[in-house]
Amino acid sequence: MPLNHRPVYVKIAKSRGLMVFECQQCGECCSHLGLVHSIVEDHGNYEFVVFNRYTNESDVVTVDVDKRALYDDMSIFEKLPEVCPFFRHQPGSEKAYCTIHLTRPEICRDYGCWRILIVNRNGLRVGRIMFSRYLCSEDPLLTRIFEECIDPIQEPDDVRWDNLVIKELTARGYTARK
C-alpha cells in the first residue's frame, strides 16, 4: 500500500528565475535525532510522549495512520542506531519517512535542509542557501544581493564558495553560518 505523502516543495530564487525544490527524502536530517529525541511514554494506540534532550521539552505525537505498518518495522535501528525513533525507510527503497509527520515536534517543523543559513541584523532567519548553490528566500534585498553578487561567483570548490558567500553576506550586514 503506497504511503500518503505529499512532497515538500520550496521556492528557490535564482538569477535565472524561480525553481521548485522537492525534498528527496534522503533522511539525513533524522539520521542522528535518536540522540536528541527519546520516547518517554507510550499512551497506546500509536500515541507517544517524546522528550527532547536539548530543549527539555516534551511533545505528544501520534504515528500517522498511513505509516503505522512502517512504524512497526524496527529493523532500521540495526543499520542506524542513532536514528530518530520515528524515522523509517520504505521497504525495498531508500525513501525516508517521518512516521509522525502530522504531529512532529516544533524543532522538526522548523528544520530546513540548508547549506548556509542567513540571518538579518535583527536576528531573523531570512534565507538559506541550499544544495547546489540555490537561494531560498522571500527577502527582496537578499535575493538581489544573491543575484548580483553571489550567483556570478564561479568558484568550483564548495568549501571556498561557501566561505566567499559568507564573506559577501557578512560585508552586507548579514550573519551566515554553515
C-alpha positions in Angstrom: 0.0 0.0 0.0 1.6 3.3 -1.0 2.1 5.9 1.7 0.1 9.0 1.6 3.0 11.5 1.4 3.0 15.0 0.0 6.4 16.1 -1.2 7.9 19.2 0.4 8.2 22.0 -2.1 10.3 25.1 -1.6 10.5 28.2 -3.8 14.1 28.8 -4.7 15.1 32.2 -6.2 17.9 32.2 -8.7 19.1 34.7 -11.2 17.5 32.6 -13.9 14.0 32.7 -12.4 12.2 30.7 -9.7 12.7 27.0 -9.3 10.8 24.5 -7.2 12.7 22.1 -5.0 11.2 18.7 -3.9 12.6 17.1 -0.8 14.5 14.0 -1.9 13.5 12.1 1.3 17.1 11.1 2.0 16.6 11.1 5.7 19.9 12.8 6.6 18.0 15.3 8.8 16.8 12.5 11.1 19.7 10.1 11.0 21.1 11.1 14.4 18.0 12.5 16.1 17.8 9.5 18.3 20.5 11.3 20.3 18.0 14.1 20.8 14.5 12.6 20.9 13.5 9.7 23.1 10.2 8.1 23.7 9.4 8.6 27.4 5.8 7.4 27.5 3.7 5.1 25.3 0.0 6.0 25.6 -1.1 3.2 23.4 -2.9 3.4 20.0 0.4 4.8 18.5 0.4 7.9 20.7 3.7 8.7 22.5 5.4 11.4 24.6 8.7 12.3 23.0 11.4 14.1 25.1 13.9 16.5 23.5 17.2 16.1 25.4 18.5 19.5 24.2 15.5 21.7 25.0 14.0 19.6 27.8 10.6 19.9 26.0 8.2 17.1 25.7 5.6 16.6 22.9 2.7 14.3 22.4 3.0 12.7 19.0 0.9 10.2 17.1 2.1 7.9 14.3 0.3 8.8 11.1 -2.4 6.3 10.3 -1.0 5.5 6.9 2.5 4.9 8.4 1.7 2.6 11.2 2.8 -0.6 9.5 6.0 1.2 8.6 6.5 2.3 12.2 6.1 -1.3 13.4 9.2 -2.4 11.5 12.0 -1.7 13.9 14.8 -3.1 11.7 16.1 0.4 10.9 17.8 0.5 14.3 20.2 -2.3 13.3 21.6 -0.2 10.5 21.1 3.3 12.0 21.2 3.0 15.9 21.2 6.8 16.4 18.2 7.5 14.1 15.1 9.3 15.4 12.7 6.7 17.0 10.0 7.7 14.4 12.2 7.5 11.3 11.7 4.7 8.8 12.7 3.7 5.3 10.1 2.3 2.9 10.9 -1.5 2.5 12.7 -2.1 -0.8 13.5 1.6 -1.0 15.8 4.2 0.5 12.9 6.7 0.7 12.8 8.1 4.2 9.6 8.8 6.1 8.8 10.6 9.3 6.1 8.3 10.8 4.8 11.2 13.0 4.9 13.8 10.3 1.5 15.3 11.0 2.2 15.8 14.8 6.0 16.1 14.7 7.7 18.4 17.3 8.3 22.0 16.6 12.0 21.5 16.3 11.3 19.2 13.4 8.8 21.5 11.8 11.4 24.3 11.9 14.2 22.3 10.4 15.0 23.2 6.8 17.6 21.5 4.7 20.2 24.1 4.1 23.8 24.6 3.2 24.2 28.1 4.6 21.7 29.8 7.0 21.3 33.6 6.6 20.1 35.8 9.4 19.5 39.6 9.2 20.6 42.3 11.6 17.5 41.7 13.8 18.4 38.0 14.2 15.6 36.8 11.9 16.2 34.0 9.5 15.8 35.5 6.1 17.3 32.9 3.8 19.0 29.6 3.2 21.4 28.6 0.5 20.5 25.0 -0.4 22.2 22.2 -2.1 23.7 23.3 -5.5 24.0 26.9 -4.6 20.4 28.0 -4.7 18.9 30.7 -2.5 15.6 30.1 -0.7 14.4 33.5 0.4 11.4 35.8 0.2 13.6 38.8 1.2 13.9 41.1 -1.9 17.2 42.7 -0.8 18.8 39.3 -0.1 17.5 38.0 -3.4 19.0 41.0 -5.2 22.4 40.5 -3.4 22.4 36.9 -4.4 21.5 37.6 -8.0 24.1 40.4 -8.4 27.0 39.4 -6.2 26.8 35.7 -5.2 25.3 33.8 -8.2 28.1 35.0 -10.5 30.8 33.6 -8.3 32.5 30.9 -10.4 34.5 29.1 -7.6 34.2 25.3 -8.3 35.4 24.2 -4.8 32.3 24.1 -2.5 34.2 25.0 0.7 35.8 28.0 -0.9 32.5 29.0 -2.5 30.7 28.8 0.9 33.4 30.9 2.5 33.2 33.5 -0.3 29.4 33.7 0.1 29.7 34.1 3.9 32.2 36.9 3.5 30.0 38.6 0.9 26.9 38.4 3.1 28.8 39.4 6.3 30.1 42.5 4.5 26.4 43.5 3.9 25.3 43.1 7.5 24.0 39.5 7.4 25.1 36.7 9.6 25.7 33.5 7.7 26.7 30.1 9.0 27.1 26.6 7.7 
